[in-house]
Amino acid sequence: MLHVAAANGNLEIIKFLSEISSKDHFQQILLRQDRWDFYPIDAARENHFYHTGNELQQISFKENNFYLNFENI
């Protein structure tokens, strides 16, 4: 679900998922790859939703105290 929301630039769904998920579960979702080996942040950027990718980074830091930088993964 997070991959689809990110790929479509849907910040409302992303924020909703971050609010209803536990911190650990949301972190697992953020770090899960899809069948093409994309992370949610990759899906957002691949479809030119850079603001969505930035929001995913901010949510990950705020909720989990870690900063996503998938350019190095």
C-alpha positions as a Markdown table, in Angstrom:
| # | Residue | x | y | z |
|---|---|---|---|---|
| 1 | Met | 0.0 | 0.0 | 0.0 |
| 2 | Leu | 2.8 | 2.4 | 0.8 |
| 3 | His | 4.6 | 1.7 | -2.5 |
| 4 | Val | 1.4 | 2.5 | -4.4 |
| 5 | Ala | 0.8 | 5.7 | -2.4 |
| 6 | Ala | 4.4 | 6.8 | -2.9 |
| 7 | Ala | 4.3 | 6.0 | -6.7 |
| 8 | Asn | 1.2 | 8.1 | -7.0 |
| 9 | Gly | 2.4 | 11.0 | -4.8 |
| 10 | Asn | -0.4 | 10.5 | -2.4 |
| 11 | Leu | 0.8 | 12.2 | 0.8 |
| 12 | Glu | -2.5 | 11.8 | 2.6 |
| 13 | Ile | -2.3 | 8.0 | 2.4 |
| 14 | Ile | 1.3 | 8.0 | 3.4 |
| 15 | Lys | 0.6 | 10.2 | 6.5 |
| 16 | Phe | -2.4 | 8.1 | 7.4 |
| 17 | Leu | -0.3 | 4.9 | 7.2 |
| 18 | Ser | 2.4 | 6.5 | 9.4 |
| 19 | Glu | -0.2 | 7.5 | 12.0 |
| 20 | Ile | -2.0 | 4.2 | 12.3 |
| 21 | Ser | 1.1 | 2.0 | 12.1 |
| 22 | Ser | 3.4 | 1.3 | 15.0 |
| 23 | Lys | 6.8 | 2.8 | 14.7 |
| 24 | Asp | 8.4 | -0.6 | 14.1 |
| 25 | His | 5.9 | -1.7 | 11.6 |
| 26 | Phe | 6.1 | 1.6 | 9.6 |
| 27 | Gln | 9.9 | 1.3 | 9.6 |
| 28 | Gln | 9.6 | -2.2 | 8.2 |
| 29 | Ile | 7.2 | -0.9 | 5.5 |
| 30 | Leu | 9.6 | 1.9 | 4.6 |
| 31 | Leu | 12.5 | -0.6 | 4.2 |
| 32 | Arg | 10.5 | -3.2 | 2.2 |
| 33 | Gln | 11.3 | -3.6 | -1.4 |
| 34 | Asp | 8.7 | -4.4 | -4.1 |
| 35 | Arg | 9.0 | -7.0 | -6.8 |
| 36 | Trp | 11.2 | -4.7 | -8.8 |
| 37 | Asp | 13.5 | -4.0 | -5.8 |
| 38 | Phe | 12.2 | -0.5 | -5.3 |
| 39 | Tyr | 11.7 | 1.0 | -1.9 |
| 40 | Pro | 8.7 | 3.4 | -1.4 |
| 41 | Ile | 10.9 | 6.4 | -1.7 |
| 42 | Asp | 12.3 | 5.0 | -5.0 |
| 43 | Ala | 8.8 | 4.6 | -6.3 |
| 44 | Ala | 8.0 | 8.2 | -5.5 |
| 45 | Arg | 11.2 | 9.6 | -7.1 |
| 46 | Glu | 10.9 | 7.3 | -10.2 |
| 47 | Asn | 7.5 | 8.9 | -10.9 |
| 48 | His | 8.9 | 12.4 | -10.3 |
| 49 | Phe | 7.1 | 12.9 | -6.9 |
| 50 | Tyr | 10.2 | 14.4 | -5.3 |
| 51 | His | 8.1 | 16.1 | -2.6 |
| 52 | Thr | 6.7 | 12.7 | -1.7 |
| 53 | Gly | 10.2 | 11.3 | -1.4 |
| 54 | Asn | 11.2 | 14.2 | 0.8 |
| 55 | Glu | 8.1 | 13.7 | 3.0 |
| 56 | Leu | 9.0 | 10.0 | 3.4 |
| 57 | Gln | 12.4 | 11.0 | 4.6 |
| 58 | Gln | 11.0 | 13.5 | 7.1 |
| 59 | Ile | 8.4 | 11.0 | 8.4 |
| 60 | Ser | 11.1 | 8.4 | 8.8 |
| 61 | Phe | 13.3 | 10.7 | 10.8 |
| 62 | Lys | 10.4 | 12.1 | 12.9 |
| 63 | Glu | 8.8 | 8.7 | 13.7 |
| 64 | Asn | 11.9 | 6.5 | 13.9 |
| 65 | Asn | 14.8 | 8.8 | 14.4 |
| 66 | Phe | 16.6 | 7.5 | 11.4 |
| 67 | Tyr | 17.2 | 9.2 | 8.1 |
| 68 | Leu | 16.5 | 7.4 | 4.9 |
| 69 | Asn | 19.0 | 7.9 | 2.2 |
| 70 | Phe | 18.3 | 5.3 | -0.4 |
| 71 | Glu | 20.9 | 6.7 | -2.9 |
| 72 | Asn | 23.5 | 4.8 | -1.0 |
| 73 | Ile | 21.6 | 1.5 | -0.7 |
